[in-house]
Every structure is written in C-alpha cells, then in structure tokens.
Amino acid sequence: MESNKKTVSLPRYQQVAVEIAERIAEGRYRVGEKIHARSTLASNFNVSPETARKAINVLVDLGIMEVRHGSGAYVLSKEKAQAYYEQYQDVQSIQEIKNEIVSSIQRQRNELDDISQKLNQLVAKTKRVHHSAPFVPYELTLTENAQLLGQTINQLNIWHETGATIVALQKGDNLVLSPGPYAKLEVGNILFFVGNELGFQRMQNLFYPDK
C-alpha cells in the first residue's frame, strides 16, 4: 500500500520518516537491510540530504533503524515501524475528524448567517411594502381564545382603538368585503385590515391581550 496521507502540520522530515516506516512495515525494506545513502533517499523523496538525515534520526530514536558508524543505516524493527505508522494513521484520523467537525460547524454558522440575513431582508421588505402600500391587508384569525367575541365592529370601536380599518371579514367560505359596523365577530372569523405595523400589534393586543 502506498500512503497518500500527508499533512502540512508535520515537518517534511517527519513525513519522510513516516513514509520510510510504512515501507518497512510493508516489507519493502527488510529487517537488517541497509537503507540507501542519504543522497539516494533525498532523491527518492525529493528532499534535501539534511532532511533525509533528520528523517533517519527520527527512526533511530524510535528504535526502528540503527546507524552503524562507518557502514550506514539499517532496518532494525518491523514491529516498531508498524506501530509508528499505525500511530501516525490514528493521529491523522483524529485530525481529519476534528477538521470535519470544524468544517461542519462553520457550514452551519454560514447557513445560520445566511438565514438571518434573508430574514432581515424579508422583514425590511415587508415593512417597506406595508409602509408604501398600506392597502396590503394584514390577517388575524379569531380562535376560541380570542377576547371580545360576539361583539360588533361598531361596539369594539376598532379604528379608534387600533388605528386599523377592517376591509374584509371571512366567515367560513363567505368573504364579506367592507363589512358594516354591525357585523358580529365570532370564532373562526378571519379579519382583513389595513394600517401600519403598530395598528397590527394593537389589533393583536385587542383580541389576544395575554400574548
């Protein structure tokens, strides 16, 4: 197996050490085998001889290789090479999971920011529409929790209390345009009225004061 996992968080000489350990674990470099000269390693891994030397030193410190003075570097332990490479893979897996979590959180933040921005745009456009075109009616459904049911529009003195003007009243499938002052308000009615946002809030407070 050829490792394609490389991380920019590791110095290059450590990356080379990992790749050499992988080759030892795979049996491509056998125990007791002399590793190529630093210049050859440097060429194989496209690094400087100094980087190759540092990589070998890492493996020597881990007991994976040994340096025999006047002879060169030799493979000492396949088991330690396997353990080192597996440890590297575990660390990489942890880092990858962490990166995925961070990316997921960032995507969620971006999505929330986008939703928030769109909501702000919607609110702003809605306010502009009702400000520039107050004839666009608001709707208010009278449920069984509504107050003042059974009274007429005239009795409630709605325009004086709220500043809103009822332009239509829906009772079931029947839509009454410009209902007269004696239209009685009942459960299930839908009021259509025009006015500003304050008028809408006052209408809500009139029929649902506890909300």
C-alpha positions, 0 to 999 in steps of 0.5 A: 500500500502506498500512503497518500496521507500527508499533512502540512502540520508535520515537518517534511522530515517527519513525513519522510520518516513516516513514509520510510516506516510504512515501507518497512512495515510493508516489507519493502525494506527488510529487517537488517537491510541497509537503507540507501545513502542519504543522497539516494533517499533525498532523491527518492523523496525529493528532499534535501540530504539534511532532511533525509538525515533528520528523517533517519534520526527520527527512526533511530530514536524510535528504535526502528533503524540503527546507524552503524558508524562507518557502514550506514543505516539499517532496518532494525524493527518491523514491529516498531515501524508498524506501530509508528505508522499505525500511530501516525494513521490514528493521529491523522484520523483524529485530525481529519475528524476534528477538521470535519467537525470544524468544517461542519460547524462553520457550514452551519454558522454560514447557513445560520448567517445566511438565514438571518440575513434573508430574514432581515431582508424579508422583514425590511421588505415587508415593512417597506411594502406595508409602509408604501402600500398600506392597502396590503391587508394584514390577517388575524384569525379569531380562535376560541381564545380570542377576547371580545367575541360576539361583539360588533365592529361598531361596539369594539370601536376598532379604528379608534382603538387600533388605528386599523380599518377592517376591509374584509371579514371571512366567515367560513367560505363567505368573504364579506368585503367592507363589512358594516359596523354591525357585523358580529365577530365570532370564532373562526372569523378571519379579519382583513385590515389595513394600517401600519405595523403598530395598528397590527400589534394593537389589533393583536393586543385587542383580541389576544391581550395575554400574548 
